[in-house]
Amino acid sequence: MMRWMLALLVCGCGAAHAQVNPPAVVAPTDVLAGPKVGGADKAATPDVLVERDFDGKVRRLDTSVEEAALEHIDLSSEERSRVEAIFAERAALIDKLVRENLRTLMDAAAAGQAGDRQGQARAVRELISKAGELGERGRLRDQIVKVIDPAKADQLRMITDAYWNAIVEETQKADAQQRGARTRALAREFLLGVGQEIRRSYERSIVSKGAELDAALARLNLGEEKTTRVRNQFTDYGQKNLLNKATPEDRRAFIQKLAQELGPDEFRALLREVFGAEVPARAERP
């Protein structure tokens, strides 16, 4: 099974707060359906996103920090529409980036599985260097603050800054005695975010293929029993997603179960159907 691929997509590159430019950390002051933005929590405190587990560690978000923050900001319908357009355009650009750079993704995944952090980071940097329009648009937060009320923009900055400060301060403790610990912590979280947005793009692409599933399965020649099982997996997930009940964990479990059902060659063939590109087998990579 392509665990090396799933590891990249599920765990990230070292993997949606991914930005082509890393977030600036300052002093504290749904996949297919798209993000839900504009909540009603007008009195949200700056640290509203900072939740900790039993060990006292900050829980990482499964969405971008901007998406999570906007759920606590009371946007007007006009603001919500403008923000959702930004997210939709960004998702389309990331999908295109992923689709056109599968080989680089494979290299990043293989390096991560081998414990080659430098090779992994190098592959991710290569991917980012090809970001084109995605990079030209700049940081996600900077795009959003331009289309919402200034007071709400300030609230967005405070919430996102508080989250990033908590994350980076926690991460840098491990090598607090080393120079540049904060910079390394920020870079690490940035790479985690890159991988997470890549994973979400991958999930979007596979799940969206449900509409063309029968034709794709026929081309894969899986056999009647396996074809039925795979189709049922798509159907079960599709029904849940149609009702907007699918969580990120549901999506991840669906992709993992699909990979386990198919095996490496068949799963790779499914990726070809999804992305319209050849995905190299591990033995074919240099």
N, C-alpha and C positions, 0 to 999 in steps of 0.2 A: 504494500500500500504506500502511497506517496506521502509517508509521514514527514519526510523532509520538506515537502511543499506545505503540508498542513501546519507544521511547526512554525514556519515563517508567517503563515496567515493568521494562525490563532495566537501565537505568542509575540509576534512582531519581530522586527529586525534586531534583535538582540535580547510597535508594531502596532487617529482620527483626531487626536489633536495633531495630526500631522500637518505640518506647514512646510512650504518650500523654504521659508525663512524661519529660523527658530524663534520662539516667543521670547520677548524681553522680560526678564524677571526683575521687578522693582521692589523697593521697600514696601511693607504691607500698607497700605493706605486703607428612526427605523430604517432598514436598508432600502427596500424598494419604495416604501411609502414616503421616504424622506424624513428629515428631522422635524420634530414637533417644536415650534418656537412660540414664545410669547405666553408665558404662564401668567398667573394672577397674584403671585406672591410679592406684592409691592414693598413689603417690609423686610425682604430677605437681607440677612446680614452678609457681609463680605465673605465670611468663611462658610457659607451655606453648602458648598460643594466638598468641604473637607470633612470626610467621615473616616473613622479609624476602625481597624479590626481588633480582635482580642489582644493582639500583640502591640497595639498602639500604633501600627503602621497605617499610613494614609491609603485608603482604598482607591485604586485607579479607576478612572471612568471608562465606560465602554463606548462612549461617544466622544466627540471633540469637546473640549472644555467650553467652547463657545456655545455649542448646542445645549449643553447641560445648564449653562448660566442663563441662557435665554428662557428656559422653562420657568425661571423665577423672576422674570421681568415682564411687566404688563404692557405688551406691545399693542398698538392699534391694529386694525385689520389691514390698513395700508402698509404699515411698517412690517407686519408679518408677511405680507405678500412679497415685499421687496427682499426681505431676508431669505425667504424660502427660495426665491429666484437665484440668489447668490449660492445657496447650498446646492441647488439643482445644477447650475452651471459648473460648479466646482466638481461635483460628482461625475458629470459627463467628461470633464477634462481628465480626471484621474482614471476613469475607465479607459479612455483612449491611451493614456500613458501606459497603463498596465498591458493593454492589448498589444501595443506595439513594442513592448520590451520584455517579453516573456523569458527570453534567454538570460537577461540580466537578473530577473527574479529567481530563476533556477540557480544561478551562480550564488546569489545571496543565501538562498535556502541551503544549498550544499555546504557553503562555508560555515553557516550557523550550526549545521548538524555536526560538522567536523571540529567545532570549537575554534574555528579560525575567525576571531572577532575582527581582526584587521581586514581580512578578505571580505567579510560580511559588510563591514562599514564601507569598504571600497566600492562594492557592488551597489550599495544603496546610494552612495554619492554619485555614482555614474547614472543611476536612474534619475536622481534629482537634477543632474546637469542637463537632462533631456526634457525637463519639465515644460519648457517653452512658455506658452501663454499662461499656464498655471503659475509659473514663477513670476511672470511679468505682472500678474494681478496682485502680488504681494501677500502679506499676512491676512489670514481669514478675518481676524478681529478688526483690522484696519479697514477692510471692505465693509464690514457690518456697521461700524460706528458712523459711517458716512450716510447711512440710509435710515437712521433712527434718531429720535429726539436727543439733543445733547445731554439732558439729565439721565436718560436711559443709557446713553453711551458711557457716561461716567460710572453708572452702576455696573455695566458689563465689564468695564476695565477693573473695577474694584474686586468683583467676584472672581474673575479669571486670574488677576494678580495674586489674590489670596491663595487660590488653589496652587498655582505654580510655585509660590514661595514655600508652601508647606511641603510640596513634593521635592523640590530641589534641596531644601534644608535637610530633609530626611535622608535623601540620597547621598549628599556630600559628607555625611557623618562618617561613613565607612573609611574614607581616606582624608579625614579632616586635617591631618598633619602634613599632607602633601600640597604643594603649591598648585593653584588652578583647580582645586577640588570642585568649586562651584561651577566653573565652566564645563568641566567634564560631566558633572551631574546633569547640567542643562542639555548638553549634547546627547547624553544617553537617553534622556526622556524624549528628546526630539526624534531620535531614531526609533524609539518605541512607538511614537505617534505615526511616523511614516509607515511602519509596518502594519499598524492597525488600520490605517485608511486603505492600504493595499489589500488587506484581508477583506475589508468591507466591499471594496470594488469587486473582488473575486466572488464573494457571496452573491452580490447583486447580479453578476453575469450568469452564474450557474442557475440561480433561482428564476431569473427572468426567462430562461430557456424553456420553462414549463409549457409555454404556448406552442412551442415547436417540438415538444417532447417525443411524440409518436414517430415523426420522421427521423429524429436524431437516433432514437433507440433502434429503429429499423436498420439504420446504416451501421450500427455497432454490432449487430448480429450476436446478441447476448444469449439467445435461447429463450424459449417461452417463459420458463419459470423465473429466471433472473430478470427478464424484461418486466414481468408482472410485479415483482418485488420493488424494482427501481421506480416503476410508474406509481405504485402505491405510496412510496416515500414522497415523491413529488406531490401527489394528490393530498396526502395528509398534511404536508407542510403548507401547500397552497390554500387549503381550507382555513387553516389557522391564520395565515397571513391575510387572507381576504377579510377576515373579521377583525383585523388589526390586533390580534392577540399574540402574534409571534414576537418573541423577545430576541435580543442578540444571542442569548444562550440557545434558544430554539434553532436559530439559523446555523449556529456553529455545530450543534449536535446533528443537524440534518446533513451538512456537508461531510462531517466525519463519518456518519453512518453510511453515506453514499460511497465514500472512499473504501470503507471496509467491505462493503458488498461487492464492489467491482474488482478490486485488486489493481496492481500497478499499471498493467498494459491497458486494461479497459478504462480505468480512470483517466489515464493519459489521453486515450481516444476521446473520452467525454470532454476533456479540456480543449481538444482540437475542435470539437463541435461547438463549444461555447465561445472560444476566442477566435476561431477561424485561422489558427496559426499552428504550426508544428511545435510540439513541446518535446525537447530532447530527453531521451532516457538518461539515467545517471551514467551509464557506461559510455554514452556518446559525448559527455562533456569532457573538455580537456583537463 
